[in-house]
């Protein structure tokens, strides 16, 4: 059985190593039935290339991995 590995690489420098960076935030908004504010606690994940510092969101990485899978499924 053939084994193929395809890595996500930085589009700038082709590095394969990334570090995870978190941003924590609270988002406040009003609702029409109350004078008070409600809030959401969010954590944004960003992945930064360890070589050149270019940042990618989780969505960008996931989209590229989906492309890899689709390109392999269409072969043969």
Secondary structure as GFF3:
##gff-version 3
##sequence-region A 1 76
A	DSSP	beta_strand	18	30	.	.	.	ID=ss1
A	DSSP	beta_strand	37	49	.	.	.	ID=ss2
A	DSSP	beta_strand	55	57	.	.	.	ID=ss3
A	DSSP	alpha_helix	58	73	.	.	.	ID=ss4
###
